[in-house]
Amino acid sequence: MSRKKLQAARKRKGLTQRAIAQILGISYHTYRSLEYAKYDGRVKTWDKLEDLLGVNQRELREKQEVKNDQT
């Protein structure tokens, strides 16, 4: 699982995972866990992400299956 819309929004802003974590005041590991849908995070964090990235947090929170196309 991952949050592709969160990742895409971050990249559109030209920010790295480390930069976003620093802006949010959370660890890199915590942010990475949010982006890879291993952690749901706090409402306060999602509010900040919504403001920072300009995307509704409902969209940012969506989880998508990651397909592994290895043959």
PyMOL commands that set and color helices and strands:
alter all, ss='L'
color gray80, all
select helices_A, chain A and resi 4-12+17-24+28-35+43-53+57-61
alter helices_A, ss='H'
color red, helices_A
deselect
rebuild
show_as cartoon
